[in-house]
Amino acid sequence: MIRIRPIVVSLISLVAFARIAAAEDIQKTAEGMLERARQLSDIRSPNAPGFRLNVTFSFIGKDLETVQGTYTEVWISNSQWRREIVVGNLRQVEIGGPTRRWLADNGEDLPEPVANIAAMVQMFPSRNAKFEFDSAITRDPVTQCFLTKAVGERQQRHAFCFDKNHHVLAENESPQLVGDRVADYACSYNQFAKFGDYWFPRQIECRLNGHRQVEAKVVDLSPISSPDSALFMRPTAHWRWAIARLI
C-alpha cells in the first residue's frame, strides 16, 4: 500500500513561490513524470485488461446534509465501456462504443459536486491534451509539483504533483468555471494498491478552492473478461438520453 500525504492548499495559488528552473528542463521533467505515472496507474491503457470498478462517494448537499452515492464502471477497452452514477433516486448511465457514446439519465441532472466524478476516477488528462509547463514546486521531501503557464483572459493553469519515491500521481489540479469566475479544482489520490501490473488509488478527495467537494473510496477493483453484452446496449426508450458521435 502506498500512502501519500494530502495536499490541502491550492498549488496554483502558490505559483509565486515556485522554484523556477530552466523552462526546457521543467517541460522535459514534467512530461516524463506524467508519462511514468500513467504507466504505473492508468488502468485504461490500450493493452490493459478489462475491469469492474465500484466506488462509493459522499458530498455535502444544499442543506448541509451528507449525501451518499455510487460510481460503477465496466471497462473492456477504449471502444467498449459503461459508467453508472447513482445518487438517491438520480441515475446516470454513460456507454461508450467504437463510434458513438450514449449518455442517459432518468430525467434529472446530477448534483454539481459529482458532475466530474468520472474524470476524478480516470485521474489523467487525455493523451491528446498538451501542456506547457513553466514552474516547479517542491512541497515536501517526497512530493514534486509542476504548473503550466497561465493562458487565456482568465490566466488559467493546470498543476500535477507526483510522489518522488513511488512515481505515482498524487494530485491533479485544473481550472473550473464557477459562475463568472475560475476556481481551482483539485483531486488528490492516496492509498495506492496493486491491481495486476498497475498501482491504483483506493482513496480520492476533490476540493474546489480548498473546500471539500467529494470524498471517494474504491470498494472493488477486479478483472473482468466476459461481461454481459447487454451492459453496452443503447439505453431504453423510457430514459432521457443523448447520443454523441465519437471522432
C-alpha positions in Angstrom: 0.0 0.0 0.0 1.4 3.4 -1.0 0.2 6.3 1.3 0.6 9.9 0.2 0.4 13.0 2.4 -2.7 15.0 1.3 -2.1 18.4 -0.4 -4.6 20.8 1.1 -3.6 24.2 -0.2 -4.2 25.1 -3.8 -1.0 24.6 -5.8 -1.9 27.2 -8.3 -2.3 29.8 -5.6 1.3 29.2 -4.6 2.8 29.8 -8.0 4.5 32.9 -6.8 6.6 30.7 -4.5 7.5 28.2 -7.3 11.1 27.2 -7.6 11.7 28.1 -11.2 14.4 26.2 -13.2 15.2 26.3 -16.9 11.9 26.1 -18.9 13.2 23.3 -21.2 14.3 21.2 -18.2 10.9 21.7 -16.4 9.0 20.7 -19.6 11.0 17.6 -20.1 10.9 16.5 -16.5 7.2 17.2 -16.1 6.3 15.3 -19.3 8.5 12.4 -18.2 6.9 12.1 -14.7 3.4 12.4 -16.1 4.1 9.6 -18.6 5.7 7.4 -15.9 2.7 7.9 -13.6 0.4 6.9 -16.5 2.4 3.7 -17.0 2.0 2.9 -13.3 -1.6 3.8 -12.7 -3.6 4.2 -16.0 -5.8 1.0 -15.9 -7.4 2.2 -19.1 -4.2 1.9 -21.2 -4.7 0.3 -24.6 -3.2 -3.1 -23.6 -4.7 -3.1 -20.0 -7.0 -6.0 -19.0 -10.8 -5.3 -18.6 -12.0 -4.5 -15.1 -15.0 -3.7 -13.0 -14.6 -0.7 -10.6 -17.0 0.1 -7.8 -16.7 3.3 -5.9 -18.7 4.9 -3.0 -18.6 8.6 -2.6 -20.1 11.4 -0.4 -20.5 15.1 -0.6 -22.3 17.9 1.3 -25.8 18.7 -0.1 -27.5 22.1 -0.4 -29.0 21.7 3.1 -25.6 20.8 4.5 -26.5 17.1 4.8 -24.1 14.4 3.8 -25.2 12.7 0.6 -24.0 9.3 -0.5 -23.7 7.8 -3.9 -22.0 5.1 -6.0 -20.0 5.0 -9.2 -19.7 1.8 -11.2 -17.5 1.3 -14.3 -17.1 -1.8 -16.5 -14.2 -1.2 -18.9 -13.2 -3.6 -21.7 -11.4 -1.3 -24.0 -11.4 2.4 -25.1 -14.2 1.4 -27.5 -16.3 -0.6 -25.1 -17.2 0.7 -21.6 -20.0 1.6 -19.3 -20.2 4.0 -16.4 -23.1 4.4 -14.0 -23.6 7.0 -11.2 -26.4 6.7 -8.7 -27.3 9.4 -6.1 -30.5 8.7 -4.3 -33.2 8.4 -6.9 -30.9 10.0 -9.6 -29.2 7.7 -12.0 -26.9 8.5 -15.0 -25.5 5.9 -17.4 -22.8 6.5 -20.0 -22.0 3.9 -22.6 -19.1 4.0 -25.0 -18.9 2.2 -28.3 -16.5 2.2 -31.3 -18.1 5.2 -32.9 -20.7 6.5 -30.6 -21.3 7.4 -26.9 -24.7 7.3 -25.2 -25.5 9.4 -22.1 -28.8 8.7 -20.4 -30.5 9.6 -17.1 -33.9 9.3 -15.5 -34.9 12.9 -16.1 -32.8 14.9 -13.6 -29.3 16.2 -13.7 -26.7 15.1 -11.2 -25.8 17.4 -8.3 -22.9 19.7 -9.3 -20.4 18.2 -6.8 -20.4 14.9 -8.6 -20.6 16.1 -12.2 -16.9 15.5 -12.6 -16.7 12.1 -10.8 -15.9 10.1 -14.0 -12.9 12.4 -14.7 -11.9 12.2 -11.0 -11.7 8.4 -11.2 -9.9 8.5 -14.5 -7.1 10.5 -12.9 -5.2 11.5 -16.0 -5.9 14.1 -18.7 -6.4 12.9 -22.3 -3.3 11.9 -24.1 -4.3 14.5 -26.7 -4.1 17.3 -24.2 -0.9 19.4 -24.5 0.6 21.3 -21.5 3.3 23.9 -21.5 5.0 23.7 -18.0 6.9 26.7 -16.7 7.4 26.2 -13.0 8.0 23.6 -10.4 7.3 23.4 -6.6 8.9 21.1 -4.1 6.1 20.9 -1.5 7.9 18.4 0.8 10.8 16.0 0.6 8.8 13.4 -1.4 6.4 15.5 -3.5 7.2 17.3 -6.7 4.6 19.5 -8.4 4.6 21.1 -11.9 2.5 24.0 -13.0 1.6 25.1 -16.5 1.8 28.6 -18.0 -1.2 30.8 -17.4 -3.3 31.0 -20.6 -6.4 33.0 -21.7 -8.0 36.1 -20.3 -8.6 34.3 -17.0 -5.0 33.2 -16.7 -5.9 29.5 -16.2 -3.3 27.0 -15.1 -3.1 23.2 -14.5 -0.9 21.5 -12.0 0.3 18.0 -11.4 2.0 16.6 -8.3 4.0 13.3 -8.1 5.3 11.2 -5.3 9.1 11.1 -6.0 9.6 7.8 -4.2 6.9 5.8 -5.9 6.4 8.0 -9.1 2.5 7.9 -8.9 0.3 10.9 -9.4 -0.5 12.5 -6.0 -2.7 15.4 -7.2 -4.3 16.7 -10.4 -5.4 20.4 -10.3 -7.3 22.2 -13.1 -9.3 25.3 -13.6 -13.1 25.1 -13.4 -15.6 27.8 -14.3 -17.9 28.7 -11.4 -20.4 31.3 -12.5 -18.3 34.2 -13.9 -15.1 33.2 -12.2 -12.5 30.5 -12.4 -11.8 28.2 -9.4 -9.1 25.6 -8.8 -10.5 22.1 -8.8 -8.0 19.7 -7.2 -8.2 15.9 -6.8 -5.7 14.1 -4.5 -5.0 10.4 -4.7 -3.9 8.1 -1.8 -3.6 4.6 -0.6 -2.4 3.1 -3.8 -2.7 -0.7 -4.1 -1.8 -3.2 -6.7 -4.2 -4.2 -9.5 -2.4 -6.5 -11.9 0.6 -4.6 -13.2 -0.8 -1.3 -12.0 -1.0 0.8 -8.8 -4.4 2.4 -8.4 -5.6 4.7 -5.5 -8.2 3.5 -3.1 -9.0 6.9 -1.6 -9.7 10.1 -3.6 -10.7 13.6 -2.4 -11.6 16.6 -4.6 -11.7 20.2 -3.5 -12.8 23.5 -5.0 -10.6 26.4 -4.0 -9.6 24.3 -1.0 -13.1 23.4 0.1 -14.0 19.7 0.1 -16.3 18.7 -2.8 -16.3 14.9 -2.9 -14.6 12.1 -1.0 -14.5 8.7 -2.7 -13.4 5.2 -1.7 -12.7 2.3 -4.1 -14.6 -0.7 -2.7 -13.8 -3.1 -5.5 -11.5 -3.2 -8.5 -11.4 -6.6 -10.1 -10.6 -8.1 -13.5 -13.4 -8.9 -16.0 -13.1 -10.8 -19.3 -16.6 -11.7 -20.4 -19.2 -9.2 -19.2 -22.9 -9.3 -20.1 -23.2 -7.8 -23.6 -26.5 -6.1 -22.6 -24.5 -3.7 -20.5 -23.3 -2.0 -23.6 -26.6 -1.7 -25.4 -28.2 1.7 -26.1 -30.4 2.9 -23.2 -34.1 2.0 -23.5 -36.8 4.5 -24.6 -38.0 5.5 -21.2 -34.7 7.1 -20.4 -33.8 10.7 -21.3 -30.8 10.1 -23.5 -28.4 11.8 -25.9 -26.0 10.4 -28.4 -22.6 11.7 -29.4 -20.6 10.6 -32.4 -17.0 9.9 -31.5 -14.3 11.5 -33.6 
